[in-house]
Structures are given as structure tokens and as C-alpha cells.
Amino acid sequence: MALRLGVIAEDQSDIDVIAEIVAKLTKRRLALKTFRGHGCGKILNKCGGWARVLREQGCTRLIVVHDLDTAHLPELRARLTDALAQCPISQRVIVIPIREIEAWLLADEVAIGKISKRKQPKPIANPERYMRPKEVLRDLLYRLSDKRIEYVNTVHNRQIASHASVARLRRCASFHDLEQFVAANLR
């Protein structure tokens, strides 16, 4: 029987990336139940209620993903923690990708090269340094594909994540919270 995992994220693309990465981190069969905030605004206000619904749907683990964007990390983490104060799912993690989850995807030049089908970029030692990683990824894919691929995050993020290496994702400090949670709760 599959373990029910709740995922709350900004959009379907983020959920797809998390699903691909979690599948790399565990051999356990999972059934994902999700809520999308359609942007970051709703997550803070709705995640507590959504977590209760996910628990009613049988979820025993919860991952909440919220991009940092331009917020202050400790402040955003505190606000999300407060929003989950009444969360009935005790095994949970708040994952805050620095700037955007696309920074994680920038960490794997080999995966990007597989999507561009032409060239592989040079390794990016610290992909979280970019203020707008989604735009960097868009421009990189366009250039590497000799202007043949127009980046669409709802399509390409999942594809890149499916080829991504956990070792390369570790270049992103914000990835470690997810990896540690999976190791402790989803093995």
C-alpha cells in the first residue's frame, strides 16, 4: 500500500518537481495528494486548512513548498510555521527554495543538456545566487538549443527534474531540508 504524502506548493510545476525529486530519494511507493496556491499569496493563508483536508484524505506526511523570492528567509519560515501551528500532520517539512525552485534545476547541467538536446552548460557552482533563476533557465535553454526551445516551466521543469542528479541538487543549500525530511520520514 502506498503512503499518502501531502504536498502544498505554489503551482503544479513545483508539485511536479517535488514529486520527481522525492521519487529519487526514496524507494517507497507514494500517493500524492496536493493543493496549489496558484502563486505564493494563498499558501500562507490557506496552508493550515489545506493540511487538515490532506490529513482527512489520509496523508501522514506533509511537504510545504514556498519559494523565497525576495522575502527574508527566517521571517518567511516563521510565518509558514505559524500558519501550520494547528496542523494535524506531525511529520512535515517546510521547504523554501532560495529565490525559486528553478535554482535547483540550474544545479544540474547534465539534466539541462538532455532537455536542450544540443549542448550542456557549464556547471553552476551556486545556482541560488541568481535573483531570477526561472529567467536564467529560460535564457539558458533557449541559447543551448540554438533558439529551438522556448522554455515553458510547466513542461520543462518536470523534464529537467526527471533527469536531475541528487548529488548535483545538493549544490543548493535549500534542497537539504527536503532530502533530510525524506531520509527521516519516507524511507
C-alpha positions as CSV (number, residue, x, y, z in Angstrom):
1,M,0.0,0.0,0.0
2,A,1.3,3.4,-0.9
3,L,2.0,6.0,1.8
4,R,-0.1,9.2,1.3
5,L,2.0,12.2,1.1
6,G,0.5,15.7,1.1
7,V,2.2,18.5,-0.9
8,I,1.3,22.1,-0.8
9,A,3.1,24.3,-3.3
10,E,2.6,27.4,-5.4
11,D,1.7,25.7,-8.6
12,Q,1.6,22.4,-10.4
13,S,5.1,22.8,-11.8
14,D,6.5,22.9,-8.3
15,I,4.5,19.9,-7.3
16,D,5.8,18.0,-10.4
17,V,9.4,18.9,-9.5
18,I,9.0,17.8,-5.9
19,A,7.3,14.5,-7.0
20,E,10.2,13.7,-9.3
21,I,12.9,14.5,-6.7
22,V,11.2,12.7,-3.9
23,A,10.9,9.6,-6.1
24,K,14.7,9.8,-6.5
25,L,15.2,10.0,-2.7
26,T,13.0,7.0,-1.7
27,K,12.0,3.6,-2.9
28,R,8.8,3.8,-1.0
29,R,5.6,3.9,-3.0
30,L,3.8,7.2,-2.5
31,A,0.4,8.5,-3.4
32,L,0.5,12.3,-3.6
33,K,-2.4,14.5,-2.5
34,T,-1.9,18.1,-3.3
35,F,-3.0,21.7,-3.0
36,R,-1.8,24.5,-5.3
37,G,-1.8,28.1,-4.2
38,H,-1.6,29.5,-7.8
39,G,1.2,31.7,-6.6
40,C,2.6,32.3,-3.1
41,G,-0.1,34.6,-1.7
42,K,-2.6,31.9,-0.8
43,I,-0.2,29.5,0.8
44,L,0.3,31.5,4.0
45,N,-3.4,32.0,4.5
46,K,-4.7,28.6,3.4
47,C,-2.0,26.0,4.2
48,G,-3.3,25.3,7.7
49,G,-6.8,24.4,6.4
50,W,-5.3,22.6,3.4
51,A,-3.2,20.5,5.8
52,R,-6.3,19.5,7.7
53,V,-8.0,18.4,4.5
54,L,-4.9,16.4,3.5
55,R,-5.0,14.7,6.9
56,E,-8.6,13.8,6.3
57,Q,-7.6,12.3,3.0
58,G,-5.2,10.0,4.8
59,C,-1.9,11.9,4.4
60,T,0.5,11.2,7.2
61,R,3.4,13.2,5.9
62,L,3.4,16.8,4.5
63,I,5.7,18.9,2.4
64,V,5.0,22.6,2.1
65,V,7.0,24.3,-0.7
66,H,7.2,28.1,-0.9
67,D,9.7,30.0,-3.0
68,L,11.7,32.6,-1.1
69,D,11.5,35.1,-3.9
70,T,12.6,38.4,-2.3
71,A,11.4,37.6,1.3
72,H,13.7,37.3,4.3
73,L,14.2,33.6,5.0
74,P,13.8,33.5,8.8
75,E,10.7,35.7,8.6
76,L,9.1,33.6,5.8
77,R,9.9,30.3,7.7
78,A,8.4,31.8,10.9
79,R,5.2,32.8,9.1
80,L,4.8,29.4,7.5
81,T,5.5,27.7,10.8
82,D,2.8,29.8,12.4
83,A,0.4,29.0,9.6
84,L,0.9,25.3,10.3
85,A,0.7,25.6,14.1
86,Q,-2.6,23.7,14.2
87,C,-1.5,21.2,11.5
88,P,-2.7,17.7,12.4
89,I,0.2,16.1,10.4
90,S,3.2,16.0,12.7
91,Q,5.7,14.6,10.2
92,R,6.1,17.7,8.0
93,V,8.7,19.9,6.5
94,I,8.7,23.5,5.1
95,V,10.9,23.7,2.1
96,I,11.9,27.2,0.9
97,P,13.9,27.2,-2.3
98,I,16.1,30.2,-2.4
99,R,14.5,32.6,-4.9
100,E,12.7,29.9,-6.9
101,I,12.7,26.2,-7.2
102,E,14.2,26.6,-10.7
103,A,17.5,27.3,-8.9
104,W,17.5,23.6,-8.0
105,L,17.1,22.8,-11.7
106,L,20.0,25.1,-12.6
107,A,22.2,22.9,-10.3
108,D,22.2,20.1,-12.8
109,E,23.9,21.0,-16.1
110,V,23.6,17.4,-17.4
111,A,19.8,17.3,-17.0
112,I,19.6,20.7,-18.7
113,G,21.8,19.4,-21.5
114,K,19.4,16.4,-22.0
115,I,16.5,18.8,-22.5
116,S,18.3,21.2,-24.8
117,K,19.3,18.2,-27.0
118,R,22.3,20.1,-28.3
119,K,24.7,21.4,-25.7
120,Q,25.3,21.1,-22.0
121,P,26.0,24.3,-19.9
122,K,29.0,24.7,-17.7
123,P,28.3,23.6,-14.1
124,I,26.9,26.4,-11.9
125,A,28.5,26.2,-8.5
126,N,25.9,28.2,-6.7
127,P,22.6,28.4,-8.6
128,E,20.9,30.0,-5.6
129,R,22.8,33.3,-6.2
130,Y,20.6,34.2,-9.1
131,M,17.7,36.6,-8.3
132,R,15.5,35.2,-11.1
133,P,16.5,31.6,-11.7
134,K,13.4,30.9,-13.8
135,E,14.6,33.6,-16.3
136,V,18.1,32.3,-16.2
137,L,16.9,28.8,-17.0
138,R,14.6,30.1,-19.8
139,D,17.5,32.0,-21.4
140,L,19.9,29.1,-21.0
141,L,17.6,26.6,-22.6
142,Y,16.9,28.9,-25.5
143,R,20.6,29.6,-26.1
144,L,21.7,25.9,-25.7
145,S,19.1,24.7,-28.0
146,D,20.2,27.1,-30.7
147,K,16.9,29.0,-30.2
148,R,14.7,25.9,-30.9
149,I,13.3,25.5,-27.4
150,E,11.0,28.1,-25.8
151,Y,11.1,27.3,-22.1
152,V,7.7,26.6,-20.5
153,N,8.1,25.9,-16.8
154,T,5.0,23.6,-16.7
155,V,6.6,21.4,-19.3
156,H,10.4,21.7,-18.9
157,N,10.7,21.8,-15.1
158,R,9.4,18.3,-14.7
159,Q,11.6,17.0,-17.6
160,I,14.7,18.6,-16.0
161,A,13.8,17.2,-12.6
162,S,13.3,13.7,-14.0
163,H,16.9,13.7,-15.2
164,A,18.4,15.6,-12.2
165,S,21.0,14.0,-10.1
166,V,20.6,14.2,-6.3
167,A,24.3,14.8,-6.0
168,R,24.0,18.0,-8.2
169,L,20.9,19.2,-6.4
170,R,22.9,19.2,-3.2
171,R,24.7,22.4,-4.6
172,C,21.6,24.2,-3.3
173,A,21.5,24.6,0.4
174,S,17.7,24.9,0.4
175,F,17.5,21.3,-1.0
176,H,18.9,19.8,2.1
177,D,15.7,20.3,4.2
178,L,13.8,18.1,1.7
179,E,16.5,15.5,1.5
180,Q,16.7,15.2,5.3
181,F,12.9,15.0,5.6
182,V,12.7,12.2,3.1
183,A,15.5,10.3,4.7
184,A,13.9,10.6,8.1
185,N,10.2,10.1,7.2
186,L,9.8,8.4,3.8
187,R,12.3,5.6,3.7
